């Protein structure tokens, strides 16, 4: 089945001037990293920038645009297994990990607050990709992993509750 991708720029988090289209899927992706610093060396302005970009802004976007998603539609956010607290057993990238854990927690609150809206809610880990964030040595390229992500999004349509899944549809531990 052909897929139509609609890109919506959301600059007003209060929801003014929203589009009137109905979406089957709203998928929010936001991530920055500012290097591998121990948390005690992270400047406050860097901490704020990463947390706002990676955690607060995606949830504000969901709140702003959720009314565009049809009942039975899906709201999803690109997360990372780096946000899994139980998988945090290797040193490094403490701020990025914390921001993705915060994103996951905020998505859990969102799902609780909107539990009866009939929408599927997902956090998706696409795997470690060769992007500006993932670096040139990452084992995946987006052209390989994103079709898997799309398959998971489509397969989960209509599923109740919130799930944290990887690109293969497997549960990522919280």
N, C-alpha and C positions, 0 to 999 in steps of 0.2 A: 504494500500500500504506500503511495507517495506521502512524504512527510513535508509539511510546511513549517518552516522555522520563522518565527517572528521575533525580531529583536526589539525590546522596549527599553529605551533609556529612562531611567528613573532618577531624577535629580531632586524631586520634591518629596521627601519622605512622609509628608502629611497627606499625600494622595491627590493633590489638586491636578486638574487637567489630565486625568487618567484616560487611557483609550477605552473605547466601548466594546471592543472585541471580547468574545468568550474564548478562553484558552482551555485546551485539554491538559496541558502540562505547563507549569511554570518552573523552570530550572534556573537557580541562581548560583553563579560561580564568582567568587571573589577570594583572592589569596595574594598576599605579599609576604616576603621574608626579608629580614634585614641582617642576615648573617648568623653565624654560629657563635654567639656570645653567651657566656654563663649569665644567668639571670641577674646576678649581682653587678654585672657590668653593663646592663642594658639601660641606656638613658631613658628617663621618664617620657620624653616626647616620642621616642621610638616605640616604647611599650604602648603608648596611647594610639599611635598611628596604626600599628599592627592589629591591636585589639578592635579598633573601630572598623578597619577594613575587613578583617577576617571573621569577626563575630557579630558586631553590632549592625553593620550595614546590610549584610545578607538578610537578617531578620527584619530590619526596617523595610527592606524591599519586599519581603514576603507579606508583611502587614499591609503595605501600601497597595500591593497588586493582587492580594488574595481574592478580592471580590470579582476579579476577572476570570478566575478559574471556575469552570463548570462544576456543579455537584457531580461527584464521581470522578472528577479530574484529579490530577496529581500536583502536589507542590514538593519540590525536591531542592536540596542544597548540596553542592559539591563540598565534601568534607575530605578527610584523609585518615588513614589508619594511624597517622601521627597524633591524632586527637584521641586515640584510645588510651585510656589511663592504664588498663591492664597490660597493654603491649609496650608501655614505656619502660623498656629495660635496657636501652642503649643510650649512652650519653649524647648530648648535642642538641642543638636547635630548640632550646628550651622555650623561647618566646613563641616560635611558630607552633610547637606542640601545645602550649598553653592556650593559644588563640583558637586552635581547632577544637580543643577540649571545651573551651568556652562556647564556641559555635554549637557543638553537639548538645551542651546543657541548655542553651537558649532555644534550640530546636525542640528539645524535650518539653520545655515550658510552653512553647508555641503549640505543640501537639496536644498537650493537656488542656490548654485554654480553648482550643478549637476542636476538641475531640468529637463533637457531634455535627461537624459540617459536611460529612460525607466525602471528604477528600483524602486521598492517599498521601501519606507524608513519608519522605525518604531522605536519608543522608547517604551520599554515595562516595565511596573511595575509588577513584579511577586507577589507582596504582601509581607507581613512580615513573613519571613521564619526562621525556626530553622536551622541556619547556624552559623559559627563562628562569622559572622558579626551580624546576627539577634538575636543571643542568644538563650538559651534553653527554654525561656518562650514565644517565638513567637508562634502565633496561627496556623501557617501552617508548613507543612514539605514539602521539595522539591518534594518528590514522589507524593504528591497531587497537588501541584501548577504547576510544570513544564509541565505535560501533557496539562494543560489548556493553558499555554504559547505557546506550540507547536501548539495547535489547532488555536490560534489567528494568529500565524505566517502563517500557511497554509491558513486560511480563508482570510487573507489580501493580499495574493500574487496577484500581478497585480493591486493593488489599487494605484491611483496616489497620489502624494504629500507626505508630512510627517504627521504621526499621532503619538500621545502620548496616548497609550492604556494600560489598566490593563489586568490582566490574563483572564478576562471575555470578552475582546474586547470592553469594555466601555472606552469612552474618559476620560483621566485624564486632568483636567484643567491646563493650563500653569501657 
